[in-house]
């Protein structure tokens, strides 16, 4: 049973790390969009940020 507990804890950590990475990527895209006044980049950044 300890194996399953360890596996679930590891998966939780992995999913949180992936979500944080995607949120950071979305924020970067959003800031790039505001920096260049590119509406496409703003939209993509908001979508990636809000998906998490």
Biopython code that builds the backbone (N, CA, C, O; Angstrom):
import numpy as np
from Bio.PDB.StructureBuilder import StructureBuilder

atoms = [
    (1, "UNK", "N", (0.817, -1.202, 0.000)),
    (1, "UNK", "CA", (0.000, 0.000, 0.000)),
    (1, "UNK", "C", (0.858, 1.262, 0.000)),
    (1, "UNK", "O", (0.452, 2.299, -0.526)),
    (2, "UNK", "N", (2.029, 1.168, 0.585)),
    (2, "UNK", "CA", (2.916, 2.331, 0.645)),
    (2, "UNK", "C", (3.362, 2.742, -0.753)),
    (2, "UNK", "O", (3.595, 3.920, -1.020)),
    (3, "UNK", "N", (3.479, 1.750, -1.647)),
    (3, "UNK", "CA", (3.883, 2.061, -3.017)),
    (3, "UNK", "C", (2.851, 2.960, -3.692)),
    (3, "UNK", "O", (3.206, 3.931, -4.360)),
    (4, "UNK", "N", (1.579, 2.633, -3.513)),
    (4, "UNK", "CA", (0.519, 3.429, -4.136)),
    (4, "UNK", "C", (0.478, 4.846, -3.551)),
    (4, "UNK", "O", (0.260, 5.815, -4.278)),
    (5, "UNK", "N", (0.682, 4.956, -2.272)),
    (5, "UNK", "CA", (0.694, 6.272, -1.635)),
    (5, "UNK", "C", (1.831, 7.120, -2.187)),
    (5, "UNK", "O", (1.651, 8.303, -2.474)),
    (6, "UNK", "N", (2.999, 6.510, -2.332)),
    (6, "UNK", "CA", (4.150, 7.222, -2.885)),
    (6, "UNK", "C", (3.903, 7.603, -4.336)),
    (6, "UNK", "O", (4.235, 8.713, -4.752)),
    (7, "UNK", "N", (3.322, 6.689, -5.109)),
    (7, "UNK", "CA", (3.045, 6.959, -6.524)),
    (7, "UNK", "C", (2.044, 8.094, -6.679)),
    (7, "UNK", "O", (2.222, 8.954, -7.541)),
    (8, "UNK", "N", (1.008, 8.114, -5.873)),
    (8, "UNK", "CA", (-0.010, 9.164, -5.948)),
    (8, "UNK", "C", (0.588, 10.513, -5.554)),
    (8, "UNK", "O", (0.302, 11.529, -6.187)),
    (9, "UNK", "N", (1.409, 10.525, -4.522)),
    (9, "UNK", "CA", (2.065, 11.767, -4.104)),
    (9, "UNK", "C", (2.970, 12.298, -5.209)),
    (9, "UNK", "O", (2.998, 13.501, -5.468)),
    (10, "UNK", "N", (3.705, 11.408, -5.858)),
    (10, "UNK", "CA", (4.596, 11.804, -6.945)),
    (10, "UNK", "C", (3.790, 12.354, -8.121)),
    (10, "UNK", "O", (4.170, 13.364, -8.713)),
    (11, "UNK", "N", (2.694, 11.706, -8.459)),
    (11, "UNK", "CA", (1.856, 12.184, -9.561)),
    (11, "UNK", "C", (1.237, 13.544, -9.246)),
    (11, "UNK", "O", (1.145, 14.402, -10.124)),
    (12, "UNK", "N", (0.817, 13.741, -8.007)),
    (12, "UNK", "CA", (0.269, 15.041, -7.613)),
    (12, "UNK", "C", (1.311, 16.143, -7.802)),
    (12, "UNK", "O", (1.009, 17.219, -8.319)),
    (13, "UNK", "N", (2.531, 15.860, -7.378)),
    (13, "UNK", "CA", (3.614, 16.836, -7.516)),
    (13, "UNK", "C", (3.893, 17.127, -8.981)),
    (13, "UNK", "O", (4.090, 18.280, -9.363)),
    (14, "UNK", "N", (3.909, 16.090, -9.798)),
    (14, "UNK", "CA", (4.167, 16.245, -11.227)),
    (14, "UNK", "C", (3.085, 17.073, -11.902)),
    (14, "UNK", "O", (3.392, 17.954, -12.704)),
    (15, "UNK", "N", (1.833, 16.804, -11.591)),
    (15, "UNK", "CA", (0.725, 17.555, -12.187)),
    (15, "UNK", "C", (0.767, 19.018, -11.764)),
    (15, "UNK", "O", (0.517, 19.905, -12.580)),
    (16, "UNK", "N", (1.079, 19.276, -10.504)),
    (16, "UNK", "CA", (1.194, 20.664, -10.029)),
    (16, "UNK", "C", (2.336, 21.387, -10.726)),
    (16, "UNK", "O", (2.202, 22.556, -11.088)),
    (17, "UNK", "N", (3.459, 20.701, -10.916)),
    (17, "UNK", "CA", (4.605, 21.321, -11.581)),
    (17, "UNK", "C", (4.285, 21.637, -13.038)),
    (17, "UNK", "O", (4.655, 22.701, -13.535)),
    (18, "UNK", "N", (3.609, 20.736, -13.717)),
    (18, "UNK", "CA", (3.226, 20.984, -15.114)),
    (18, "UNK", "C", (2.249, 22.152, -15.187)),
    (18, "UNK", "O", (2.375, 23.007, -16.062)),
    (19, "UNK", "N", (1.283, 22.197, -14.284)),
    (19, "UNK", "CA", (0.326, 23.305, -14.254)),
    (19, "UNK", "C", (1.000, 24.643, -13.992)),
    (19, "UNK", "O", (0.647, 25.650, -14.608)),
    (20, "UNK", "N", (1.955, 24.659, -13.092)),
    (20, "UNK", "CA", (2.675, 25.902, -12.799)),
    (20, "UNK", "C", (3.500, 26.339, -13.999)),
    (20, "UNK", "O", (3.585, 27.530, -14.300)),
    (21, "UNK", "N", (4.101, 25.388, -14.677)),
    (21, "UNK", "CA", (4.869, 25.713, -15.879)),
    (21, "UNK", "C", (3.995, 26.294, -16.977)),
    (21, "UNK", "O", (4.377, 27.264, -17.632)),
    (22, "UNK", "N", (2.826, 25.708, -17.180)),
    (22, "UNK", "CA", (1.906, 26.235, -18.196)),
    (22, "UNK", "C", (1.383, 27.615, -17.814)),
    (22, "UNK", "O", (1.211, 28.475, -18.678)),
    (23, "UNK", "N", (1.131, 27.827, -16.538)),
    (23, "UNK", "CA", (0.673, 29.151, -16.094)),
    (23, "UNK", "C", (1.759, 30.197, -16.335)),
    (23, "UNK", "O", (1.471, 31.304, -16.788)),
    (24, "UNK", "N", (3.005, 29.843, -16.032)),
    (24, "UNK", "CA", (4.112, 30.778, -16.265)),
    (24, "UNK", "C", (4.259, 31.071, -17.753)),
    (24, "UNK", "O", (4.494, 32.214, -18.144)),
    (25, "UNK", "N", (4.121, 30.043, -18.580)),
    (25, "UNK", "CA", (4.210, 30.225, -20.028)),
    (25, "UNK", "C", (3.097, 31.154, -20.513)),
    (25, "UNK", "O", (3.331, 32.013, -21.363)),
    (26, "UNK", "N", (1.900, 30.987, -19.983)),
    (26, "UNK", "CA", (0.785, 31.850, -20.355)),
    (26, "UNK", "C", (1.021, 33.296, -19.957)),
    (26, "UNK", "O", (0.708, 34.211, -20.719)),
    (27, "UNK", "N", (1.573, 33.508, -18.767)),
    (27, "UNK", "CA", (1.868, 34.873, -18.315)),
    (27, "UNK", "C", (2.925, 35.507, -19.222)),
    (27, "UNK", "O", (2.812, 36.677, -19.587)),
    (28, "UNK", "N", (3.942, 34.739, -19.582)),
    (28, "UNK", "CA", (4.983, 35.266, -20.471)),
    (28, "UNK", "C", (4.384, 35.638, -21.824)),
    (28, "UNK", "O", (4.687, 36.704, -22.360)),
    (29, "UNK", "N", (3.535, 34.769, -22.381)),
    (29, "UNK", "CA", (2.884, 35.089, -23.654)),
    (29, "UNK", "C", (2.000, 36.320, -23.533)),
    (29, "UNK", "O", (1.944, 37.148, -24.443)),
    (30, "UNK", "N", (1.314, 36.436, -22.413)),
    (30, "UNK", "CA", (0.446, 37.588, -22.189)),
    (30, "UNK", "C", (1.265, 38.873, -22.141)),
    (30, "UNK", "O", (0.899, 39.873, -22.758)),
    (31, "UNK", "N", (2.372, 38.840, -21.407)),
    (31, "UNK", "CA", (3.222, 40.026, -21.310)),
    (31, "UNK", "C", (3.865, 40.361, -22.650)),
    (31, "UNK", "O", (4.024, 41.537, -22.978)),
    (32, "UNK", "N", (4.234, 39.352, -23.426)),
    (32, "UNK", "CA", (4.774, 39.603, -24.760)),
    (32, "UNK", "C", (3.727, 40.269, -25.640)),
    (32, "UNK", "O", (4.038, 41.168, -26.421)),
    (33, "UNK", "N", (2.500, 39.825, -25.509)),
    (33, "UNK", "CA", (1.420, 40.405, -26.296)),
    (33, "UNK", "C", (1.192, 41.863, -25.954)),
    (33, "UNK", "O", (0.959, 42.678, -26.846)),
    (34, "UNK", "N", (1.255, 42.205, -24.676)),
    (34, "UNK", "CA", (1.086, 43.605, -24.284)),
    (34, "UNK", "C", (2.293, 44.445, -24.689)),
    (34, "UNK", "O", (2.157, 45.633, -24.980)),
    (35, "UNK", "N", (3.472, 43.828, -24.708)),
    (35, "UNK", "CA", (4.667, 44.565, -25.077)),
    (35, "UNK", "C", (4.725, 44.910, -26.545)),
    (35, "UNK", "O", (5.287, 45.936, -26.927)),
    (36, "UNK", "N", (4.142, 44.051, -27.378)),
    (36, "UNK", "CA", (4.212, 44.267, -28.824)),
    (36, "UNK", "C", (2.873, 44.684, -29.418)),
    (36, "UNK", "O", (2.760, 44.846, -30.633)),
    (37, "UNK", "N", (1.865, 44.859, -28.581)),
    (37, "UNK", "CA", (0.500, 45.162, -29.035)),
    (37, "UNK", "C", (0.015, 44.160, -30.069)),
    (37, "UNK", "O", (-0.581, 44.531, -31.080)),
    (38, "UNK", "N", (0.278, 42.881, -29.802)),
    (38, "UNK", "CA", (-0.143, 41.804, -30.688)),
    (38, "UNK", "C", (-1.373, 41.133, -30.080)),
    (38, "UNK", "O", (-1.255, 40.415, -29.087)),
    (39, "UNK", "N", (-2.546, 41.357, -30.662)),
    (39, "UNK", "CA", (-3.760, 40.786, -30.070)),
    (39, "UNK", "C", (-3.764, 39.254, -30.059)),
    (39, "UNK", "O", (-4.354, 38.642, -29.169)),
    (40, "UNK", "N", (-3.110, 38.635, -31.045)),
    (40, "UNK", "CA", (-3.055, 37.171, -31.081)),
    (40, "UNK", "C", (-2.281, 36.616, -29.903)),
    (40, "UNK", "O", (-2.703, 35.632, -29.297)),
    (41, "UNK", "N", (-1.163, 37.225, -29.569)),
    (41, "UNK", "CA", (-0.359, 36.765, -28.440)),
    (41, "UNK", "C", (-1.089, 37.016, -27.123)),
    (41, "UNK", "O", (-0.990, 36.207, -26.200)),
    (42, "UNK", "N", (-1.817, 38.123, -27.027)),
    (42, "UNK", "CA", (-2.592, 38.395, -25.807)),
    (42, "UNK", "C", (-3.640, 37.301, -25.609)),
    (42, "UNK", "O", (-3.795, 36.774, -24.507)),
    (43, "UNK", "N", (-4.351, 36.967, -26.671)),
    (43, "UNK", "CA", (-5.399, 35.963, -26.585)),
    (43, "UNK", "C", (-4.826, 34.605, -26.194)),
    (43, "UNK", "O", (-5.382, 33.914, -25.339)),
    (44, "UNK", "N", (-3.725, 34.227, -26.813)),
    (44, "UNK", "CA", (-3.108, 32.940, -26.509)),
    (44, "UNK", "C", (-2.606, 32.917, -25.070)),
    (44, "UNK", "O", (-2.754, 31.905, -24.384)),
    (45, "UNK", "N", (-2.023, 34.000, -24.609)),
    (45, "UNK", "CA", (-1.528, 34.063, -23.241)),
    (45, "UNK", "C", (-2.646, 33.949, -22.229)),
    (45, "UNK", "O", (-2.512, 33.246, -21.227)),
    (46, "UNK", "N", (-3.745, 34.631, -22.481)),
    (46, "UNK", "CA", (-4.887, 34.566, -21.564)),
    (46, "UNK", "C", (-5.456, 33.153, -21.548)),
    (46, "UNK", "O", (-5.780, 32.633, -20.480)),
    (47, "UNK", "N", (-5.582, 32.527, -22.711)),
    (47, "UNK", "CA", (-6.119, 31.160, -22.767)),
    (47, "UNK", "C", (-5.245, 30.193, -21.993)),
    (47, "UNK", "O", (-5.762, 29.357, -21.252)),
    (48, "UNK", "N", (-3.922, 30.290, -22.148)),
    (48, "UNK", "CA", (-3.028, 29.384, -21.442)),
    (48, "UNK", "C", (-3.047, 29.651, -19.945)),
    (48, "UNK", "O", (-2.989, 28.712, -19.151)),
    (49, "UNK", "N", (-3.127, 30.903, -19.553)),
    (49, "UNK", "CA", (-3.134, 31.229, -18.135)),
    (49, "UNK", "C", (-4.432, 30.761, -17.475)),
    (49, "UNK", "O", (-4.405, 30.228, -16.365)),
    (50, "UNK", "N", (-5.561, 30.955, -18.147)),
    (50, "UNK", "CA", (-6.846, 30.622, -17.554)),
    (50, "UNK", "C", (-7.141, 29.117, -17.619)),
    (50, "UNK", "O", (-8.047, 28.640, -16.934)),
    (51, "UNK", "N", (-6.397, 28.374, -18.423)),
    (51, "UNK", "CA", (-6.632, 26.934, -18.533)),
    (51, "UNK", "C", (-6.216, 26.194, -17.266)),
    (51, "UNK", "O", (-6.622, 25.050, -17.060)),
    (52, "UNK", "N", (-5.421, 26.825, -16.424)),
    (52, "UNK", "CA", (-4.948, 26.137, -15.218)),
    (52, "UNK", "C", (-5.838, 26.398, -14.063)),
    (52, "UNK", "O", (-5.590, 25.897, -12.966)),
]
sb = StructureBuilder()
sb.init_structure("model")
sb.init_model(0)
sb.init_chain("A")
sb.init_seg("    ")
for serial, (resi, resn, name, xyz) in enumerate(atoms, 1):
    if name == "N":
        sb.init_residue(resn, " ", resi, " ")
    sb.init_atom(name, np.array(xyz, "f"), 0.0, 1.0, " ", f" {name:<3s}", serial, name[0])
structure = sb.get_structure()
